[in-house]
Amino acid sequence: MFRLILYLIILVLVYWVVKRALFPPKGKAKGPEEIGEEMIQDPVCQCYVSKRHSYAVSIRGKKLFFCSEECYRKYMSSKVLPKT
């Protein structure tokens, strides 16, 4: 009886090792923070958005990033841009 239990334990361990070797466990999906993606703060609503998903515009040679087109419009309506 002892041998049977010992064989079962060895069989389970061998199965576990082979399974881990052939099919490594998949990790959870990685978010922007884990990938190392750069986060940008919106100048209007102060929320953070990834640079890749931001609404980017160039105003007078300066690149600005917004979380949405709505925040961009609010920014433009609140700023009086001098003429050049």
N, C-alpha and C positions, 0 to 999 in steps of 0.2 A: 504494500500500500504506500509506503514511504517513497519507493522508487517512482511510482505513478505520479505522485504529487511533485516530485523533483523534476520528472520529465515534462510535466505540464508547465511548470515555472520556466524551465529552460526553453521550451517551445514558445511561450509567450514572449520571453526576452528576445529570442531570435527574430520572431515576427516583428516586434517593435523596432529593432535595429534595422532590419531590412526595409521596413516601411518608411522609416525616417531617412534612410539612405536613398531610396528610389523616389520618394515623394516628399521633399522637404516641406515643412509647414509654411503656409502663406501668411504673411503679416497683414495687419490691418491697412486699410487705405491711408496713404499719407496726405496730410493737409499741407497748405503752403508753408507753415512754420517748420514742419519736419523736412520738407524738400529743400528749404533754404531760399525760398522765393522772397524777393524784396517787397516789403509792405510800405505803402505810402499813405500819409495822412491827408485827408481832404481838407483844403483850407476853409471851406464853408461850414460843413457839419461836423468836422473834426473826427470823423470815423476813419478807420484804417481799411484800405483795400489793397489787394495785390496789384503790383505794377502791371502785370499782364492783363488783368481784368478792369483796369481803370479807364476812365474817359480822359484821354490825353489831348491837350491843345498847346499850341505855341503862341504866346502873346508877347509881341515885341522881342522876339528872340529868346524868351525864357519859357522853358517847358513846364507846364503845370498839369497836375493830375487830379481828377475829380472822381468821386464814386459814381456819379451819374451825370447825364446831360442836364438834368434839373438843377443840380448843384452848380454846374457851369453857368447856367443862365442866371441863377441867383448871384453868383460872383460877378458876372458881367453887368448886371443891373445895379449892383451896389457900388461898383467902381466907376469913377469918371476918368476915363483914359485921356491924357493930354494928346493933342494933335502934334504930329512931327512932320 
